[in-house]
Amino acid sequence: DPTTELADMVAKNPDNLDARLELAQALAATGRNAEAVEHLLYSIAKNRAHNDEAARLFLLTIFEAEGPQSEVSINGRRQLSSILFA
């Protein structure tokens, strides 16, 4: 399971934003969008500009896929706002 290996990498080095993005993508690919959003929000809080804002762009993709009324989108947007406007 690729998510397990990536999760181990992130656990060992929480600020490895590339591994965190890969983990978020793997989680989203298996329908675990809420978990993916958590990792993306962490990355955005650490370094919004990392990798041409890849975490933020992927986060928006998840929100679009989830739809505006989903809990994942509502909670994720709330957390994103607090990160960006804190």
KATA-V347856 format. One record per residue. N is the residue number from 0. PSI is psi in whole degrees, -180 to 180 (* if undefined). NEAR is the number of other C-alpha atoms within 8 Angstrom. D_CENTER is the distance of its C-alpha to the mean C-alpha in Angstrom with 2 decimals. Layout:
n={N & N}
psi={PSI & PSI}
near={NEAR & NEAR}
d_center={D_CENTER & D_CENTER}
//
This chain:
n={0 & 1 & 2 & 3 & 4 & 5 & 6 & 7 & 8 & 9 & 10 & 11 & 12 & 13 & 14 & 15 & 16 & 17 & 18 & 19 & 20 & 21 & 22 & 23 & 24 & 25 & 26 & 27 & 28 & 29 & 30 & 31 & 32 & 33 & 34 & 35 & 36 & 37 & 38 & 39 & 40 & 41 & 42 & 43 & 44 & 45 & 46 & 47 & 48 & 49 & 50 & 51 & 52 & 53 & 54 & 55 & 56 & 57 & 58 & 59 & 60 & 61 & 62 & 63 & 64 & 65 & 66 & 67 & 68 & 69 & 70 & 71 & 72 & 73 & 74 & 75 & 76 & 77 & 78 & 79 & 80 & 81 & 82 & 83 & 84 & 85}
psi={115 & -27 & -33 & -46 & -45 & -39 & -38 & -42 & -44 & -38 & -38 & -32 & 85 & -25 & 13 & 89 & -26 & -46 & -37 & -40 & -44 & -41 & -44 & -42 & -41 & -41 & -44 & -37 & -23 & 15 & 12 & 60 & -37 & -42 & -41 & -44 & -41 & -45 & -39 & -41 & -38 & -46 & -43 & -41 & -36 & -48 & 91 & -37 & -7 & 132 & 49 & 42 & 35 & -39 & -44 & -42 & -41 & -36 & -44 & -35 & -43 & -44 & -42 & -44 & -38 & -33 & 154 & -20 & -3 & 151 & -40 & -46 & -46 & -51 & -41 & -43 & -38 & -47 & -40 & -45 & -43 & -32 & -47 & -30 & 15 & *}
near={4 & 6 & 9 & 7 & 8 & 12 & 10 & 8 & 11 & 12 & 7 & 6 & 7 & 9 & 8 & 9 & 9 & 6 & 10 & 16 & 13 & 9 & 13 & 14 & 9 & 10 & 13 & 11 & 7 & 6 & 6 & 9 & 11 & 7 & 9 & 13 & 13 & 9 & 12 & 15 & 14 & 8 & 14 & 13 & 9 & 7 & 7 & 10 & 8 & 9 & 5 & 5 & 10 & 10 & 13 & 11 & 8 & 9 & 11 & 8 & 8 & 12 & 12 & 8 & 6 & 10 & 8 & 8 & 7 & 8 & 6 & 11 & 13 & 10 & 8 & 12 & 8 & 8 & 9 & 9 & 9 & 8 & 9 & 7 & 5 & 5}
d_center={18.75 & 16.28 & 13.48 & 16.04 & 16.83 & 13.35 & 12.79 & 16.17 & 15.37 & 12.47 & 14.91 & 17.61 & 15.86 & 12.88 & 12.95 & 12.79 & 9.93 & 11.09 & 11.05 & 7.57 & 6.56 & 9.32 & 8.41 & 5.24 & 7.98 & 10.56 & 9.32 & 9.05 & 12.38 & 13.88 & 13.05 & 10.77 & 8.40 & 8.51 & 7.45 & 4.50 & 3.70 & 5.16 & 3.85 & 1.95 & 5.14 & 6.95 & 6.93 & 8.08 & 10.48 & 11.79 & 12.42 & 11.54 & 13.87 & 12.75 & 13.41 & 14.47 & 11.38 & 9.54 & 5.98 & 7.67 & 9.55 & 7.24 & 5.79 & 9.59 & 10.38 & 8.81 & 10.69 & 13.66 & 13.77 & 13.64 & 16.24 & 16.92 & 18.52 & 15.99 & 14.98 & 11.26 & 11.82 & 14.30 & 12.59 & 9.27 & 11.66 & 13.80 & 11.41 & 10.38 & 14.16 & 15.03 & 12.99 & 14.49 & 17.87 & 18.50}
//
